[in-house]
Amino acid sequence: MYNQCRAFIGYEGLVYVPDDEDEAFCKKFIECENHAIVEFLTSEKSLSVCISEMKEKYINTYDEISEMGFKGILYASRLLRNLESLTFLGDISITIKDFVRQQ
């Protein structure tokens, strides 16, 4: 890892986010993309647990939107592609406590 970065969650390659005109789908994509970091920063869960929950969020959202007709199936396939592009580097056993100074 570079510059003392302890862990990285990101994507290899391009990811897809629906246009703003597809607000409902766009919101679901953003919720999936941000799930791990939000959970990590607002709980005492390890990054590993947050990543597992993020993957589960992707799968549950995929199931949900794939039932929304043709457009839903199209977006679900793109969401699945985003899930397959996820990558994790570094120490995923860390928690937010590893970054908070004890007084």
Helices and strands as residue ranges (DSSP letters): E 7-11, H 23-42, H 47-65, H 69-85, E 86-90, G 96-99
